[in-house]
Amino acid sequence: MRTRLDRLRHAVAFELIALAILAPLGGSVFGVSMGHFGVVAAVSSAIAMAGNYVYNLGFDHVLLRLGMSLRKTVPIRILHAIGFEAMLLIVLVPFIAWYLGVGLAEALTMDVSLSLFYLVYAFVFNWGYDLVFPFQNGPA
């Protein structure tokens, strides 16, 4: 398992590299300033990180209240992932529309694009991170 320090390094590197990619890429793709899209990416990242903690805690409490195991089956994991993405959409689409002064449909397109970016980016980043910083056997 990874140490706390390694997990912190992973999280910070993940977010900083993502922001360095997203600000110019998103600005270029959507025709907004790099600075404005960088703010959208940073706020989205902060909300996703904080929301992830709260959402996972709440989801686990609901499972326990329903008498279910915390060992999630594939269908429960799918429900969990869909619920988290839905929560992000509900929070982020209005923010993006307000901050960038665009309509809800365009904000939805931007938010879905962010989600797709992070899907691919997380796969590539985590693979690369594991190659550069291999696992050390031992307790977390």
C-alpha positions as CSV (number, residue, x, y, z in Angstrom):
1,M,0.0,0.0,0.0
2,R,1.1,3.6,-0.4
3,T,2.1,5.8,2.4
4,R,0.2,9.0,3.4
5,L,3.0,11.1,2.0
6,D,2.9,9.2,-1.3
7,R,-0.9,9.6,-1.5
8,L,-0.5,13.3,-0.9
9,R,2.2,13.6,-3.6
10,H,-0.1,11.6,-6.0
11,A,-3.1,13.9,-5.3
12,V,-1.2,17.1,-5.7
13,A,0.6,16.0,-8.8
14,F,-2.6,14.7,-10.3
15,E,-4.5,18.0,-9.8
16,L,-1.6,20.4,-10.8
17,I,-0.8,18.5,-14.0
18,A,-4.5,18.3,-14.9
19,L,-4.9,22.1,-14.4
20,A,-1.8,22.7,-16.5
21,I,-3.4,20.7,-19.3
22,L,-7.0,21.8,-18.9
23,A,-6.6,25.6,-18.7
24,P,-5.1,26.0,-22.2
25,L,-6.9,23.0,-23.8
26,G,-10.3,24.0,-22.5
27,G,-9.8,27.6,-23.3
28,S,-8.8,26.8,-26.8
29,V,-11.6,24.2,-27.4
30,F,-14.4,26.3,-25.9
31,G,-13.1,29.8,-27.0
32,V,-12.8,31.2,-23.6
33,S,-9.7,32.7,-21.9
34,M,-7.2,30.3,-20.5
35,G,-7.5,32.1,-17.2
36,H,-11.3,31.7,-17.1
37,F,-11.2,28.1,-18.0
38,G,-8.4,27.5,-15.5
39,V,-10.7,28.9,-12.8
40,V,-13.5,26.5,-13.9
41,A,-11.1,23.6,-13.9
42,A,-9.7,24.6,-10.4
43,V,-13.2,25.1,-8.9
44,S,-14.4,21.8,-10.5
45,S,-11.4,20.0,-9.1
46,A,-11.9,21.4,-5.6
47,I,-15.6,20.6,-5.6
48,A,-14.9,17.1,-6.9
49,M,-12.3,16.4,-4.2
50,A,-14.4,17.8,-1.3
51,G,-17.5,16.3,-2.7
52,N,-15.8,12.9,-3.1
53,Y,-15.1,12.7,0.6
54,V,-18.7,13.7,1.6
55,Y,-20.4,11.6,-1.1
56,N,-18.4,8.4,-0.3
57,L,-19.1,8.8,3.4
58,G,-22.8,9.4,2.8
59,F,-23.0,6.5,0.3
60,D,-21.4,4.1,2.8
61,H,-23.8,5.2,5.6
62,V,-26.7,4.6,3.3
63,L,-25.5,1.1,2.5
64,L,-25.1,0.3,6.2
65,R,-28.5,1.7,6.9
66,L,-30.0,-0.5,4.3
67,G,-28.3,-3.5,5.8
68,M,-25.9,-3.9,2.9
69,S,-22.2,-4.7,2.9
70,L,-19.6,-2.0,2.3
71,R,-18.0,-4.5,-0.1
72,K,-19.5,-3.1,-3.3
73,T,-20.7,-5.4,-6.0
74,V,-20.3,-4.3,-9.7
75,P,-23.9,-3.0,-9.9
76,I,-23.5,-1.0,-6.6
77,R,-20.2,0.4,-8.0
78,I,-22.0,1.5,-11.2
79,L,-24.7,3.1,-9.1
80,H,-22.1,4.8,-6.9
81,A,-20.2,6.2,-10.0
82,I,-23.4,7.4,-11.7
83,G,-24.6,9.1,-8.5
84,F,-21.2,10.9,-8.0
85,E,-21.2,12.2,-11.6
86,A,-24.8,13.3,-11.3
87,M,-24.0,15.2,-8.1
88,L,-21.1,16.9,-9.9
89,L,-23.4,17.8,-12.8
90,I,-26.0,19.3,-10.6
91,V,-23.4,21.5,-8.8
92,L,-21.0,22.3,-11.6
93,V,-23.3,23.1,-14.6
94,P,-24.9,26.1,-12.9
95,F,-21.5,27.3,-11.7
96,I,-20.0,27.0,-15.2
97,A,-22.9,28.8,-16.8
98,W,-22.8,31.6,-14.3
99,Y,-19.0,32.1,-14.2
100,L,-18.5,31.9,-18.0
101,G,-21.8,33.6,-18.9
102,V,-22.9,30.8,-21.1
103,G,-26.2,28.9,-21.4
104,L,-26.9,25.7,-19.5
105,A,-26.5,23.5,-22.6
106,E,-23.1,24.9,-23.3
107,A,-22.1,24.5,-19.6
108,L,-23.4,20.9,-19.7
109,T,-21.2,20.3,-22.8
110,M,-18.2,21.8,-21.0
111,D,-18.9,19.7,-17.8
112,V,-19.3,16.5,-19.8
113,S,-16.1,17.3,-21.6
114,L,-14.3,17.8,-18.3
115,S,-15.6,14.4,-17.1
116,L,-14.4,12.7,-20.3
117,F,-11.0,14.4,-20.0
118,Y,-10.6,13.2,-16.4
119,L,-11.7,9.6,-17.4
120,V,-8.8,9.3,-19.8
121,Y,-6.4,11.5,-17.8
122,A,-6.8,9.5,-14.6
123,F,-6.1,6.2,-16.5
124,V,-2.9,7.6,-18.1
125,F,-1.7,9.5,-15.0
126,N,-2.2,6.6,-12.6
127,W,-0.5,4.2,-14.9
128,G,2.5,6.6,-15.3
129,Y,2.6,7.3,-11.6
130,D,2.8,3.6,-10.8
131,L,5.7,3.3,-13.2
132,V,7.6,6.3,-11.8
133,F,6.7,5.6,-8.2
134,P,6.3,1.8,-7.8
135,F,4.3,0.3,-4.9
136,Q,6.2,-0.4,-1.8
137,N,4.9,-3.5,0.1
138,G,3.8,-2.7,3.7
139,P,1.0,-1.0,5.6
140,A,-0.6,2.2,4.3
